[in-house]
Amino acid sequence: MHILVTGGCGYVGTILCQHLLENNYRVTVVDAMWFGNYLDSRDNLEVHRLDIRDTDEIPLKGVDVIIHLANIANDPCSDLNPKLSWETNALATMRLADKAARQGVKQFIFASSGSVYGVKEEPEVTEDLSLVPISDYNKSKMVAERVLLSYADSMIIQCIRPATICGYSPRMRLDLSVNMLTMQALTKGEITVFGGSQTRPNINIHDTVRVYLHFLKLGDKAQGIYNAGFENMSIMQIAKTVCELIPARIVVSESDDPRSYRLSSKKLIKTGFQPKYTVVDAIKEIIKVYGENKLRDDHQYYNTRVMKNIQGLT
């Protein structure tokens, strides 16, 4: 089977591609490589340095499945350049889906976001609730979902709404809640919590990868939209969990980020998926890698800082 992974050099993509290659899939990666390339050369791997907005250049000949991870990730990065965010997350997704349908691609797995729900007070946020996105990032993901679902008659469409991801990857991100607070504790002995009461769902990066592999194998047995998040924790709970493993003090500051919701993944679990990894596992993994001098607190692991440099905003 031939799989195209957009964003295959990214935080999740790097680990996902490793698994696909180890399972002898033929993998083609398309990535702008703004954050580098941590993939090792393999006979069954082909890597193209491409911006997904250059849709005409994306090689789809013989591709059976697309796993579409490439995007301008998170609210701060999207806010830097909303036009770039909409062009990448929505317009490029639409053009890729159209090209895929014309080229006979059988399955399209899309990495959306659990943040499309916005602020929710319901005890469980399920896939049938209304979407009230509050940022350009959330809105562009919602629109991309709607566009993709319009191609459901042409190919298998699976839109995954992951929670906030945590854990170590060779292409690390330290701008995600668990990862950021863990690194603060390790390097400063102090954690800064903005607000603290906001509840956010979380998912370990290894389970995130397992979700995509799960849908790849399910094929047409499960289509549509699926939440993927298993530990709903307040930011303060995350900070206290980190402090149970790393001695550190917690400093609380005001927050202007109102997002708060509890994700339910019962629909995903009904397809046969069961999570194996936890937030604590993610913290322990980061501690281990940091202790082995394989990870440092570097600006390249913060998306906004890199994007500012790319766009000449620093």
C-alpha positions as CSV (number, residue, x, y, z in Angstrom):
1,M,0.0,0.0,0.0
2,H,1.3,3.5,-0.9
3,I,0.6,6.2,1.6
4,L,1.1,10.0,1.2
5,V,1.7,11.8,4.5
6,T,1.6,15.5,4.4
7,G,3.4,17.1,7.3
8,G,5.3,13.8,7.6
9,C,8.4,15.6,9.1
10,G,6.3,17.2,11.9
11,Y,5.7,16.5,15.5
12,V,3.3,13.6,15.0
13,G,4.3,12.9,11.4
14,T,7.8,11.9,12.3
15,I,6.7,9.1,14.6
16,L,3.8,8.1,12.4
17,C,6.1,7.7,9.4
18,Q,8.5,5.6,11.4
19,H,5.7,3.2,12.2
20,L,4.4,3.1,8.6
21,L,7.9,2.4,7.3
22,E,8.6,-0.3,9.9
23,N,5.3,-2.0,8.8
24,N,6.6,-2.0,5.2
25,Y,4.2,0.5,3.7
26,R,5.5,2.6,0.8
27,V,5.5,6.2,2.2
28,T,5.7,9.5,0.4
29,V,6.2,12.5,2.6
30,V,5.3,16.1,1.6
31,D,6.5,18.7,4.0
32,A,7.7,22.3,3.8
33,M,10.3,21.4,6.4
34,W,10.1,24.7,8.2
35,F,11.0,22.8,11.4
36,G,13.5,20.5,9.8
37,N,13.5,16.8,8.8
38,Y,14.2,14.1,11.4
39,L,13.3,11.1,9.2
40,D,16.0,8.5,8.4
41,S,16.5,7.4,4.8
42,R,14.7,4.2,3.9
43,D,14.2,2.3,0.7
44,N,10.4,2.6,1.0
45,L,10.5,6.3,1.8
46,E,10.3,9.2,-0.6
47,V,10.5,12.8,0.8
48,H,9.5,16.0,-1.0
49,R,10.2,19.4,0.3
50,L,7.0,21.1,-0.7
51,D,4.5,23.6,0.6
52,I,1.1,21.9,0.4
53,R,-0.3,25.1,-1.2
54,D,1.6,24.0,-4.3
55,T,-1.0,21.3,-4.8
56,D,-0.1,20.8,-8.5
57,E,3.4,19.6,-7.4
58,I,2.2,17.0,-4.9
59,P,2.8,13.5,-6.3
60,L,-0.3,11.4,-6.1
61,K,0.3,8.8,-8.8
62,G,-0.3,5.3,-7.3
63,V,-1.2,6.7,-3.9
64,D,-3.8,4.7,-2.1
65,V,-4.2,6.7,1.1
66,I,-3.5,10.3,2.2
67,I,-2.9,11.1,5.9
68,H,-3.2,14.8,5.9
69,L,-1.3,16.3,8.9
70,A,0.2,19.4,7.3
71,N,-1.2,22.7,8.7
72,I,-0.4,26.0,10.4
73,A,-0.8,24.6,13.9
74,N,-2.3,26.3,16.9
75,D,-3.9,29.6,17.6
76,P,-0.8,31.8,18.0
77,C,0.8,30.7,14.7
78,S,-2.5,31.3,12.9
79,D,-2.9,34.7,14.4
80,L,0.5,35.7,13.1
81,N,-0.8,35.5,9.5
82,P,-4.5,34.6,9.2
83,K,-4.3,34.6,5.4
84,L,-1.5,32.0,5.4
85,S,-3.5,29.9,7.9
86,W,-6.7,29.9,5.7
87,E,-4.7,29.2,2.6
88,T,-2.9,26.3,4.2
89,N,-5.5,24.7,6.4
90,A,-8.6,25.2,4.3
91,L,-7.9,26.1,0.7
92,A,-4.9,23.7,0.3
93,T,-6.9,20.9,1.9
94,M,-9.8,21.5,-0.5
95,R,-7.4,21.4,-3.5
96,L,-5.7,18.3,-2.3
97,A,-9.0,16.5,-1.7
98,D,-10.2,17.5,-5.2
99,K,-6.9,16.2,-6.8
100,A,-7.1,13.0,-4.7
101,A,-10.6,12.3,-5.8
102,R,-9.6,12.8,-9.5
103,Q,-6.5,10.6,-9.1
104,G,-8.5,7.7,-7.6
105,V,-7.1,7.9,-4.0
106,K,-9.2,5.5,-1.9
107,Q,-8.9,6.9,1.6
108,F,-8.3,10.4,3.1
109,I,-7.5,10.7,6.8
110,F,-7.5,14.3,8.1
111,A,-6.0,15.7,11.3
112,S,-8.5,18.2,12.4
113,S,-8.6,19.5,16.0
114,G,-10.6,19.1,19.2
115,S,-10.5,22.9,19.5
116,V,-13.2,23.3,16.8
117,Y,-15.8,23.1,19.6
118,G,-14.7,26.3,21.3
119,V,-16.0,26.9,24.8
120,K,-18.3,24.2,26.0
121,E,-20.0,23.6,29.4
122,E,-21.3,20.2,28.6
123,P,-19.8,17.4,30.8
124,E,-19.0,15.5,27.6
125,V,-18.2,17.1,24.3
126,T,-19.3,14.6,21.6
127,E,-19.1,14.8,17.8
128,D,-22.8,15.8,17.4
129,L,-22.5,19.0,19.3
130,S,-22.4,22.3,17.5
131,L,-19.1,23.8,16.6
132,V,-18.3,27.3,17.8
133,P,-14.7,27.9,16.8
134,I,-13.2,31.1,18.2
135,S,-10.0,31.5,16.3
136,D,-8.8,31.4,12.7
137,Y,-7.1,28.1,13.4
138,N,-10.3,26.5,14.7
139,K,-12.4,28.0,12.0
140,S,-10.1,26.9,9.2
141,K,-10.1,23.3,10.6
142,M,-13.9,23.3,10.7
143,V,-14.2,24.5,7.1
144,A,-11.6,21.9,6.0
145,E,-13.7,19.2,7.6
146,R,-16.9,20.3,5.8
147,V,-15.0,20.4,2.5
148,L,-13.6,16.9,3.0
149,L,-17.0,15.4,3.9
150,S,-18.4,16.7,0.6
151,Y,-16.0,14.1,-1.0
152,A,-17.4,11.2,0.9
153,D,-19.0,9.7,-2.2
154,S,-15.6,9.6,-3.9
155,M,-13.3,8.2,-1.2
156,I,-13.3,7.1,2.4
157,I,-13.2,10.3,4.6
158,Q,-12.1,10.2,8.2
159,C,-11.7,13.4,10.1
160,I,-9.9,13.0,13.5
161,R,-10.3,15.7,16.2
162,P,-7.3,15.1,18.5
163,A,-7.1,16.6,21.9
164,T,-3.9,18.5,22.9
165,I,-1.0,16.1,22.2
166,C,1.8,15.4,24.7
167,G,5.0,13.5,24.8
168,Y,8.4,13.3,23.1
169,S,9.1,13.3,19.4
170,P,12.4,13.8,17.5
171,R,10.6,16.9,16.0
172,M,9.7,18.1,19.4
173,R,7.1,20.7,20.4
174,L,7.4,22.6,23.7
175,D,4.4,24.9,23.1
176,L,1.9,22.2,24.1
177,S,0.6,22.3,27.6
178,V,2.1,19.1,29.1
179,N,5.3,19.4,27.3
180,M,5.8,23.1,28.1
181,L,5.0,22.8,31.8
182,T,7.3,19.7,32.1
183,M,10.2,21.6,30.4
184,Q,9.6,24.6,32.7
185,A,9.9,22.4,35.7
186,L,13.0,20.7,34.4
187,T,14.9,23.9,33.4
188,K,13.6,26.5,35.9
189,G,12.2,24.6,38.8
190,E,9.1,26.8,38.4
191,I,5.9,26.4,36.4
192,T,3.8,29.4,35.1
193,V,0.1,28.6,34.9
194,F,-2.1,31.0,33.0
195,G,-5.5,30.9,34.6
196,G,-5.5,27.2,35.6
197,S,-9.2,26.4,35.8
198,Q,-9.6,25.8,32.0
199,T,-10.2,22.1,31.3
200,R,-8.4,20.7,28.3
201,P,-8.5,17.1,26.9
202,N,-5.1,15.4,26.3
203,I,-3.8,12.6,24.3
204,N,-0.3,11.0,24.3
205,I,1.5,11.3,21.0
206,H,1.9,7.5,20.8
207,D,-1.8,7.1,21.1
208,T,-2.3,9.8,18.5
209,V,-0.2,7.8,16.1
210,R,-2.1,4.6,17.0
211,V,-5.4,6.4,16.1
212,Y,-4.2,7.1,12.6
213,L,-2.9,3.6,12.1
214,H,-6.2,2.3,13.5
215,F,-8.3,4.2,10.9
216,L,-5.8,3.2,8.2
217,K,-6.6,-0.5,8.9
218,L,-10.3,0.0,9.4
219,G,-10.8,1.5,6.0
220,D,-14.5,1.9,5.1
221,K,-15.6,0.2,8.3
222,A,-15.5,3.6,10.1
223,Q,-16.1,6.9,8.3
224,G,-16.9,10.4,9.4
225,I,-15.7,12.5,12.4
226,Y,-14.1,11.1,15.5
227,N,-12.8,12.8,18.7
228,A,-9.5,11.5,20.0
229,G,-8.8,12.5,23.6
230,F,-8.8,10.6,26.9
231,E,-7.7,12.7,29.9
232,N,-9.7,15.8,30.6
233,M,-7.6,17.8,33.0
234,S,-7.5,21.5,34.1
235,I,-4.2,23.3,33.4
236,M,-3.7,23.4,37.2
237,Q,-4.1,19.6,37.4
238,I,-1.5,19.2,34.7
239,A,0.9,21.5,36.6
240,K,0.4,19.6,39.8
241,T,0.9,16.2,38.0
242,V,4.2,17.5,36.7
243,C,5.2,18.6,40.2
244,E,4.6,15.1,41.5
245,L,7.4,13.9,39.2
246,I,9.7,17.0,39.2
247,P,10.2,19.3,42.2
248,A,8.9,22.7,41.1
249,R,6.8,25.6,42.4
250,I,3.7,26.8,40.6
251,V,3.1,30.5,39.8
252,V,-0.4,31.5,38.6
253,S,-1.0,34.4,36.2
254,E,-4.1,35.7,34.5
255,S,-5.2,34.2,31.2
256,D,-7.0,35.7,28.2
257,D,-7.6,32.2,26.7
258,P,-11.2,31.1,27.6
259,R,-11.1,27.7,25.8
260,S,-12.4,25.0,28.2
261,Y,-14.1,21.7,27.2
262,R,-14.1,18.0,28.0
263,L,-13.7,15.8,25.0
264,S,-15.6,12.4,24.8
265,S,-14.1,9.7,22.6
266,K,-16.7,7.1,23.2
267,K,-17.5,7.0,19.4
268,L,-13.8,6.2,18.7
269,I,-13.7,3.5,21.4
270,K,-16.7,1.8,19.8
271,T,-14.6,1.2,16.7
272,G,-12.3,-1.0,18.8
273,F,-9.6,1.5,19.8
274,Q,-8.3,1.6,23.3
275,P,-5.7,4.1,24.6
276,K,-2.4,2.7,26.0
277,Y,-0.5,5.8,27.0
278,T,-1.1,8.6,29.5
279,V,-0.2,12.1,30.4
280,V,2.1,10.8,33.1
281,D,3.8,8.5,30.6
282,A,4.4,11.6,28.4
283,I,5.9,13.5,31.3
284,K,8.2,10.6,32.3
285,E,9.3,10.2,28.7
286,I,10.3,13.9,28.5
287,I,12.2,13.6,31.8
288,K,14.0,10.6,30.5
289,V,15.1,12.1,27.2
290,Y,16.0,15.4,28.9
291,G,18.2,13.5,31.4
292,E,19.9,11.7,28.5
293,N,20.8,15.2,27.0
294,K,18.7,14.4,23.9
295,L,16.4,17.4,24.5
296,R,16.9,21.0,25.4
297,D,14.8,24.1,25.7
298,D,15.4,25.5,22.3
299,H,13.4,28.1,20.2
300,Q,13.1,25.6,17.3
301,Y,10.7,23.6,19.4
302,Y,8.2,26.5,19.7
303,N,6.1,26.9,16.5
304,T,5.4,30.6,17.0
305,R,9.0,31.6,17.3
306,V,10.0,29.6,14.2
307,M,7.1,31.1,12.2
308,K,8.0,34.6,13.2
309,N,11.5,34.1,11.9
310,I,10.2,32.6,8.7
311,Q,7.8,35.5,8.1
312,G,10.4,38.1,9.2
313,L,8.4,39.2,12.2
314,T,11.4,39.2,14.6
